[in-house]
Amino acid sequence: MTKGGMESVEVFTTEGKGRGLKAQKEFLPGDVIFAEPAYAAVVFDSLTHVICHTCFKRQERLHRCGQCKFAYYCDRTCQRAAWLNHKNECSAIKKLGKAPSENIRLAARIMWKIEREGSGLAEGCLVSIDDLQNHVDSFGEEEKKELRADVESFLEFWPSQSQQFGMQFISHIFGVISCNGFTLSDQRGLQAVGVGVFPNLCQANHDCWPNCTVIFNNGNHEAVRSMFHTQMRIELRALSKISPGDELTVSYVDFLNVSEERRKQLKKQYYFDCACEHCKKQIKDDLMLAVKEGESKPSAESVKEVIQFSKDTLDKINKARMEGLYHEVVKLCRECLKKQEPVLGDTNIYLLRILSIASEVLSYLQMFEEAADYAKRMVDGYMKIYHPNNAQLGMAVMRAGVTHWHAGLIEAGHGLICKAYAILLITHGPSHPITKDLEVMRVQTEMELRMFQQNEFMYYKMREAALKNQKIQVMPEPSNETSPSLFHKKE
């Protein structure tokens, strides 16, 4: 079953897992298996005025829609591209006097598209919106209450002159959003900025050690010639060699958690029991729970104590980060590391979590040498746990490389930046903004490394002069969220 640009995949039904996607031909790491535009997508409530409502890029100055005063766009190109999807929304917002929440806006955009095109197979879609899973029957009491509130708000927002839908269908759409909403990120890929529905992507089943990754591409509206314009889309990319007939899988959750925790998370958010190889055999769990090896192996009691201390510290760190108390975060990290180091192994996830926070916050505070030391240890641990072509691993290695570069550790910095570049070429592709940024850094650090190897003394002199003349580039303020997860789940 193939359709519009989807010739290389087919939908099939699997025992116990329902529908899935299968490859129709061979793919190599980094190949784009398919690209899919959003069926419908919206910007998060908290970011509506700083993110373009068409391409989801973060911009300094955005143009506001003169009619509803709610939607913002990069420029006229983005505004024109949005009009088909924004027209009905625009008059409904004006009529209501305010914009409803992101969930209501997304449901409304889906319904208006159905009103325009019908609910059958849309162009390029392998399945119709009607056929997507909604899991409403599996909702707990709290979720049912939220669903009822959403349906009520939707009916208040939905115009009387638009096509009217039954309660059951409206609930179905909210269920689809709840378990199939995909997180959209800004052009740097570091912050979740919106949510969209992509029917073809929804068909890809989960595996904790998948053979594909999904990347959000904001598209290019700035090209001078319109033939080079590309629309906002997701790309399903191969992480390893895939043969014809292989199932295409993606990971719905971050791998950096023991199998039991991942299974709990998947059950709670997506209502299924993960039976992948890594969960069944608890592969890598021993690494993630590693304790110090050697003569004096720590007792089970001291391990339990340190892990509890780490959990409590992570709660305190979150609180301090929310309040912007970054020096307090550093203090908490140092105290925690002191307790962890004699007891936990180098790949223990509690140690790695603290190292990750410490390196990020210290970089922001421009304490680069200490940050680089922690970043190196974090990356060494990650390398032993993650799939070698994991996007999160690539981003972490990139961060570590930039931190080393800022610390003046040019050899290690350049090495890490090259390593990150190799990973992101596969996960993001050469034309993604992150990969392009990384390519610029790679060229710059290579040049500096050559200078360093020719004359170390001159290199440090020039570096010193350069830092005096220019304000050192400030690292972005640490965000309180982990990097965007694949599917958006309303908390």
C-alpha positions as CSV (number, residue, x, y, z in Angstrom):
1,M,0.0,0.0,0.0
2,T,1.9,3.1,-1.2
3,K,0.9,6.6,-2.0
4,G,2.4,9.9,-3.0
5,G,6.1,9.8,-2.1
6,M,5.6,6.8,0.2
7,E,6.6,4.2,-2.4
8,S,9.5,2.9,-0.3
9,V,7.3,1.8,2.7
10,E,4.2,-0.3,3.2
11,V,1.7,-0.6,6.0
12,F,1.4,-4.2,7.4
13,T,-0.4,-5.7,10.4
14,T,1.7,-7.4,13.1
15,E,0.7,-9.9,15.7
16,G,0.0,-8.1,19.0
17,K,1.2,-4.7,17.8
18,G,-1.4,-3.7,15.3
19,R,-0.2,-1.8,12.2
20,G,3.4,-1.1,11.4
21,L,5.6,0.1,8.6
22,K,7.9,-2.1,6.5
23,A,10.7,-1.1,4.1
24,Q,10.2,-1.9,0.5
25,K,13.8,-1.4,-0.5
26,E,17.3,-1.2,1.1
27,F,18.3,1.9,3.1
28,L,21.7,2.9,4.5
29,P,22.4,5.0,7.6
30,G,21.4,8.6,7.0
31,D,19.0,7.9,4.1
32,V,15.6,9.7,4.3
33,I,13.0,6.9,4.1
34,F,10.2,9.5,3.7
35,A,9.4,13.1,4.5
36,E,5.9,14.1,5.6
37,P,4.2,17.5,6.0
38,A,2.0,18.0,9.0
39,Y,-1.7,17.1,8.6
40,A,-2.2,19.9,11.1
41,A,0.1,21.6,13.6
42,V,0.0,24.5,16.2
43,V,2.5,26.4,18.3
44,F,2.4,25.9,22.1
45,D,0.3,28.4,24.1
46,S,3.4,29.7,26.0
47,L,5.3,30.6,22.8
48,T,2.7,31.9,20.3
49,H,4.3,35.3,20.0
50,V,7.9,34.2,19.6
51,I,7.6,31.3,17.2
52,C,6.4,31.5,13.5
53,H,3.0,29.8,13.2
54,T,3.9,28.4,9.8
55,C,7.5,27.1,9.9
56,F,7.9,27.0,13.7
57,K,11.2,28.9,13.7
58,R,12.1,31.2,16.6
59,Q,12.6,34.7,15.3
60,E,13.5,38.1,16.9
61,R,10.8,40.1,15.1
62,L,7.6,38.5,13.9
63,H,4.7,40.0,12.0
64,R,1.3,39.7,13.7
65,C,-1.9,38.8,12.0
66,G,-3.8,42.1,11.7
67,Q,-7.2,40.4,12.0
68,C,-7.0,38.1,15.1
69,K,-3.9,39.7,16.7
70,F,-3.0,36.1,17.8
71,A,-0.9,34.4,15.0
72,Y,2.7,35.5,14.3
73,Y,4.8,34.9,11.1
74,C,8.4,35.4,9.9
75,D,7.3,37.3,6.9
76,R,4.6,37.6,4.1
77,T,5.8,34.3,2.6
78,C,5.0,32.4,5.8
79,Q,1.8,34.4,6.3
80,R,0.5,33.6,2.8
81,A,1.4,29.9,3.3
82,A,-0.6,29.8,6.5
83,W,-3.8,31.4,5.2
84,L,-5.6,28.2,4.2
85,N,-5.2,26.7,7.7
86,H,-5.5,30.0,9.5
87,K,-8.6,31.5,7.8
88,N,-11.3,29.8,9.8
89,E,-9.2,29.9,13.0
90,C,-8.7,33.7,12.5
91,S,-12.5,34.5,12.5
92,A,-13.3,32.0,15.3
93,I,-10.6,33.6,17.5
94,K,-12.0,37.1,16.7
95,K,-15.6,35.9,17.5
96,L,-14.6,34.2,20.8
97,G,-12.5,37.2,21.8
98,K,-9.5,35.0,22.8
99,A,-7.5,32.0,21.5
100,P,-8.3,28.7,23.0
101,S,-5.5,26.2,24.2
102,E,-3.2,24.4,21.9
103,N,-5.1,21.2,22.1
104,I,-8.4,22.9,21.0
105,R,-6.6,24.8,18.2
106,L,-5.1,21.6,16.9
107,A,-8.4,19.7,17.0
108,A,-10.1,22.6,15.2
109,R,-7.4,22.7,12.5
110,I,-7.9,18.9,11.9
111,M,-11.7,19.3,11.7
112,W,-11.4,22.3,9.3
113,K,-9.1,20.2,7.1
114,I,-11.7,17.3,7.2
115,E,-14.4,19.9,6.3
116,R,-12.3,20.9,3.2
117,E,-11.0,17.6,2.1
118,G,-13.2,14.9,3.7
119,S,-11.9,12.4,6.3
120,G,-10.8,9.8,3.7
121,L,-7.2,9.3,2.7
122,A,-5.5,12.6,2.3
123,E,-2.9,13.0,-0.5
124,G,0.3,11.2,0.4
125,C,-1.2,9.5,3.5
126,L,-1.1,5.8,4.1
127,V,-4.0,5.9,6.6
128,S,-6.9,8.3,7.2
129,I,-7.5,10.3,10.3
130,D,-10.5,8.1,11.0
131,D,-8.3,5.1,11.3
132,L,-5.7,6.5,13.7
133,Q,-5.5,5.0,17.2
134,N,-7.2,7.1,19.9
135,H,-6.9,4.8,23.0
136,V,-9.9,6.7,24.6
137,D,-11.1,3.4,26.0
138,S,-7.8,3.1,28.0
139,F,-8.0,6.6,29.5
140,G,-8.0,6.8,33.3
141,E,-10.4,8.9,35.3
142,E,-8.2,12.0,35.2
143,E,-7.7,11.7,31.5
144,K,-11.4,11.3,30.9
145,K,-12.1,14.4,32.9
146,E,-9.6,16.4,30.8
147,L,-11.1,15.0,27.6
148,R,-14.6,16.2,28.7
149,A,-13.2,19.6,29.5
150,D,-11.4,19.8,26.0
151,V,-14.6,18.7,24.2
152,E,-16.6,21.5,26.0
153,S,-14.0,24.1,25.2
154,F,-13.9,22.9,21.6
155,L,-17.7,23.3,21.2
156,E,-17.5,26.8,22.6
157,F,-14.8,27.7,20.0
158,W,-16.2,25.8,17.0
159,P,-18.3,28.1,14.7
160,S,-22.0,27.3,14.1
161,Q,-21.6,27.8,10.3
162,S,-18.8,25.1,10.1
163,Q,-19.6,21.5,9.6
164,Q,-20.9,19.9,12.8
165,F,-19.3,16.7,14.1
166,G,-20.7,14.2,16.6
167,M,-19.3,14.0,20.2
168,Q,-17.8,10.6,19.5
169,F,-15.8,11.9,16.6
170,I,-14.6,14.9,18.5
171,S,-13.5,12.7,21.3
172,H,-11.7,10.5,18.7
173,I,-9.7,13.5,17.4
174,F,-8.7,14.5,21.0
175,G,-7.6,10.9,21.6
176,V,-5.5,10.9,18.4
177,I,-3.8,14.1,19.5
178,S,-3.2,12.7,23.0
179,C,-1.4,9.6,21.8
180,N,-0.1,10.6,18.3
181,G,0.8,14.3,18.7
182,F,4.4,14.8,17.6
183,T,6.7,17.3,19.2
184,L,7.9,20.1,16.9
185,S,11.1,21.9,17.7
186,D,12.6,25.2,16.7
187,Q,15.3,25.4,14.0
188,R,18.1,24.6,16.5
189,G,16.3,21.5,17.6
190,L,16.8,22.3,21.3
191,Q,13.4,23.4,22.4
192,A,10.0,21.9,21.9
193,V,7.8,24.7,20.4
194,G,4.6,23.0,19.1
195,V,2.7,19.9,18.4
196,G,1.5,18.3,15.1
197,V,-0.2,15.2,13.7
198,F,1.6,13.2,11.0
199,P,-0.5,10.2,10.1
200,N,2.2,8.2,8.3
201,L,4.7,8.6,11.1
202,C,2.0,7.3,13.6
203,Q,2.2,4.0,11.8
204,A,5.9,3.4,12.9
205,N,6.0,1.1,16.0
206,H,8.3,1.7,18.9
207,D,11.6,-0.1,19.7
208,C,13.9,1.0,22.4
209,W,16.8,0.3,20.0
210,P,15.2,1.5,16.7
211,N,16.6,1.4,13.2
212,C,15.1,4.8,12.4
213,T,15.0,8.3,13.8
214,V,12.6,11.2,13.3
215,I,13.8,14.7,12.8
216,F,11.8,17.8,12.4
217,N,12.8,20.0,9.5
218,N,11.4,23.6,9.6
219,G,11.7,23.9,5.8
220,N,13.1,26.8,3.9
221,H,10.8,29.7,3.0
222,E,13.6,32.2,2.5
223,A,14.9,30.8,-0.8
224,V,15.0,33.5,-3.5
225,R,13.5,31.3,-6.1
226,S,10.3,29.6,-5.1
227,M,11.4,26.3,-6.7
228,F,13.9,26.0,-3.7
229,H,11.2,26.6,-1.1
230,T,10.6,23.5,1.0
231,Q,7.8,23.1,3.4
232,M,7.9,22.2,7.1
233,R,8.0,18.4,7.5
234,I,9.2,15.5,9.5
235,E,11.8,13.2,8.0
236,L,12.1,9.5,8.9
237,R,15.8,8.7,8.6
238,A,17.6,5.3,8.7
239,L,20.1,4.8,11.6
240,S,21.5,1.5,10.4
241,K,21.3,-0.6,7.3
242,I,17.7,-1.7,6.6
243,S,16.8,-4.5,4.2
244,P,13.6,-4.8,2.2
245,G,10.9,-6.4,4.4
246,D,12.4,-5.1,7.7
247,E,10.0,-3.3,10.1
248,L,10.8,0.4,10.5
249,T,10.9,1.3,14.1
250,V,11.4,4.6,16.1
251,S,11.9,5.2,19.8
252,Y,9.0,7.0,21.6
253,V,11.2,7.6,24.7
254,D,14.8,8.4,25.6
255,F,16.9,5.2,25.9
256,L,18.7,6.6,29.0
257,N,16.6,4.8,31.5
258,V,16.6,1.2,32.7
259,S,14.2,-1.1,30.9
260,E,11.6,-1.3,33.7
261,E,11.4,2.5,33.8
262,R,11.0,2.8,30.0
263,R,8.3,0.1,30.0
264,K,6.4,2.0,32.8
265,Q,6.6,5.2,30.8
266,L,5.5,3.6,27.6
267,K,2.6,1.9,29.3
268,K,1.5,5.1,31.0
269,Q,1.8,7.3,27.9
270,Y,1.1,5.0,25.0
271,Y,-0.9,2.1,26.6
272,F,1.3,-0.8,25.5
273,D,3.8,-3.3,27.0
274,C,7.1,-2.9,25.3
275,A,8.4,-6.4,24.2
276,C,11.5,-5.2,22.3
277,E,14.8,-7.1,22.6
278,H,16.4,-4.5,24.9
279,C,13.5,-4.6,27.4
280,K,13.0,-8.4,27.3
281,K,16.7,-9.1,27.9
282,Q,17.3,-5.9,30.0
283,I,20.2,-5.1,27.7
284,K,22.4,-2.3,29.1
285,D,20.6,-2.2,32.4
286,D,23.8,-3.4,34.1
287,L,25.7,-0.4,32.7
288,M,23.0,2.1,33.7
289,L,23.1,0.8,37.3
290,A,26.8,0.2,37.4
291,V,28.7,0.5,40.7
292,K,32.4,1.1,41.4
293,E,34.5,-1.9,40.6
294,G,37.7,-2.8,42.4
295,E,39.0,-4.0,45.8
296,S,36.5,-2.4,48.0
297,K,33.2,-2.9,46.2
298,P,30.5,-0.7,47.8
299,S,27.8,-2.4,49.8
300,A,24.2,-2.7,48.5
301,E,23.2,-0.4,51.4
302,S,25.6,2.4,50.4
303,V,24.5,2.1,46.7
304,K,20.8,2.4,47.7
305,E,21.7,5.4,49.9
306,V,23.6,7.2,47.2
307,I,20.9,6.6,44.6
308,Q,18.2,8.0,47.0
309,F,20.5,11.0,47.7
310,S,20.9,11.5,43.9
311,K,17.1,11.5,43.4
312,D,16.6,14.0,46.2
313,T,19.3,16.2,44.8
314,L,17.8,16.1,41.3
315,D,14.5,17.4,42.8
316,K,16.4,20.2,44.5
317,I,18.2,21.0,41.3
318,N,15.0,21.3,39.3
319,K,13.6,23.7,41.9
320,A,16.8,25.8,41.8
321,R,16.8,25.8,38.0
322,M,13.2,27.0,37.8
323,E,14.2,29.9,40.0
324,G,17.3,30.6,37.9
325,L,19.6,30.0,40.9
326,Y,22.4,28.6,38.8
327,H,25.2,28.9,41.4
328,E,23.0,26.9,43.8
329,V,22.6,24.2,41.0
330,V,26.4,24.0,40.7
331,K,26.8,23.6,44.5
332,L,24.2,20.8,44.6
333,C,25.9,19.0,41.7
334,R,29.4,19.2,43.3
335,E,28.0,17.8,46.6
336,C,26.2,15.1,44.8
337,L,29.2,14.1,42.7
338,K,31.3,13.9,45.8
339,K,28.9,11.3,47.2
340,Q,28.5,9.4,43.9
341,E,32.1,9.1,42.8
342,P,33.3,6.5,45.3
343,V,30.2,4.4,44.9
344,L,28.7,4.6,41.4
345,G,30.2,3.3,38.1
346,D,31.1,5.7,35.2
347,T,28.0,4.7,33.2
348,N,25.5,4.9,36.1
349,I,22.6,7.0,34.9
350,Y,22.3,9.0,38.2
351,L,26.0,10.0,37.8
352,L,25.5,10.9,34.1
353,R,22.4,13.0,34.9
354,I,24.4,15.1,37.4
355,L,27.4,15.4,35.1
356,S,25.1,16.6,32.2
357,I,23.4,19.3,34.4
358,A,26.8,20.4,35.9
359,S,28.5,20.7,32.5
360,E,25.5,22.7,31.0
361,V,25.1,25.1,33.9
362,L,28.9,25.7,34.3
363,S,29.2,26.5,30.6
364,Y,26.4,29.0,31.0
365,L,28.3,30.5,33.9
366,Q,31.4,30.5,31.7
367,M,33.4,28.2,34.1
368,F,34.5,26.3,31.0
369,E,37.4,24.2,32.4
370,E,35.3,22.5,35.1
371,A,32.4,22.2,32.7
372,A,34.7,20.5,30.1
373,D,35.9,17.9,32.6
374,Y,32.3,16.9,33.5
375,A,31.2,17.0,29.8
376,K,34.0,14.6,28.8
377,R,33.0,12.1,31.5
378,M,29.3,12.4,30.5
379,V,30.1,11.7,26.8
380,D,32.4,8.8,27.7
381,G,29.4,7.2,29.6
382,Y,26.9,8.0,26.9
383,M,29.1,6.4,24.2
384,K,28.8,3.1,26.1
385,I,25.1,3.2,26.5
386,Y,23.5,4.9,23.4
387,H,23.2,3.6,19.9
388,P,26.2,5.0,18.0
389,N,23.9,7.0,15.7
390,N,21.5,8.4,18.4
391,A,20.5,12.1,17.9
392,Q,20.6,12.8,21.6
393,L,24.1,11.4,21.8
394,G,25.1,13.6,18.8
395,M,23.7,16.7,20.6
396,A,25.5,15.9,23.8
397,V,28.8,15.3,22.0
398,M,28.3,18.7,20.2
399,R,27.7,20.5,23.6
400,A,30.8,18.8,25.0
401,G,32.9,19.9,22.0
402,V,31.8,23.5,22.2
403,T,32.5,23.5,26.0
404,H,36.1,22.2,25.4
405,W,36.6,24.8,22.6
406,H,35.5,27.6,25.0
407,A,37.9,26.2,27.6
408,G,40.8,26.5,25.2
409,L,41.2,22.7,25.0
410,I,41.3,22.9,21.2
411,E,42.5,19.3,20.4
412,A,39.7,17.6,22.5
413,G,37.2,20.3,21.3
414,H,37.9,19.7,17.7
415,G,37.8,15.9,18.1
416,L,34.4,16.0,19.8
417,I,33.0,18.4,17.2
418,C,34.1,16.1,14.4
419,K,32.5,13.1,16.3
420,A,29.2,15.0,16.7
421,Y,29.3,16.1,13.1
422,A,29.5,12.4,11.9
423,I,26.5,11.5,14.1
424,L,24.3,14.4,13.1
425,L,25.1,13.9,9.4
426,I,23.1,10.6,9.8
427,T,20.4,11.7,12.3
428,H,19.8,15.3,10.9
429,G,21.3,15.3,7.4
430,P,23.7,17.8,5.9
431,S,21.2,20.6,5.2
432,H,19.7,20.8,8.8
433,P,20.6,24.1,10.6
434,I,22.3,22.3,13.5
435,T,24.5,20.3,11.1
436,K,25.4,23.5,9.2
437,D,26.3,25.3,12.5
438,L,28.4,22.3,13.4
439,E,30.2,22.4,10.0
440,V,31.2,26.0,10.6
441,M,32.5,25.1,14.0
442,R,34.4,22.1,12.6
443,V,36.2,24.3,10.0
444,Q,36.9,27.0,12.6
445,T,38.3,24.5,15.2
446,E,40.4,22.8,12.5
447,M,42.0,26.1,11.6
448,E,42.7,26.9,15.3
449,L,44.1,23.4,15.8
450,R,46.5,23.9,12.9
451,M,47.7,27.2,14.5
452,F,48.0,25.5,17.9
453,Q,50.1,22.6,16.5
454,Q,52.4,25.1,14.7
455,N,53.0,27.4,17.6
456,E,51.3,26.7,20.9
457,F,52.5,29.9,22.5
458,M,51.3,32.1,19.7
459,Y,48.0,30.3,19.7
460,Y,47.3,31.2,23.4
461,K,48.5,34.8,22.8
462,M,46.1,35.3,19.9
463,R,43.3,33.6,21.8
464,E,43.8,35.9,24.8
465,A,43.8,38.9,22.6
466,A,40.7,37.8,20.8
467,L,38.9,37.1,24.1
468,K,39.8,40.6,25.4
469,N,38.4,42.3,22.2
470,Q,35.2,40.3,22.0
471,K,32.8,39.3,24.6
472,I,33.0,35.5,24.8
473,Q,30.0,33.9,23.2
474,V,27.5,33.3,26.0
475,M,26.1,29.7,26.1
476,P,22.3,29.6,25.9
477,E,20.6,29.7,29.3
478,P,20.1,26.1,30.5
479,S,16.6,25.0,29.7
480,N,14.5,23.2,32.3
481,E,13.4,20.5,29.9
482,T,15.3,17.7,28.5
483,S,15.7,17.8,24.8
484,P,12.3,17.4,23.1
485,S,10.9,13.9,23.2
486,L,9.5,12.3,20.1
487,F,5.8,12.3,20.8
488,H,4.1,15.1,22.6
489,K,2.1,13.9,25.6
490,K,-0.1,16.4,27.4
491,E,1.0,16.2,31.0
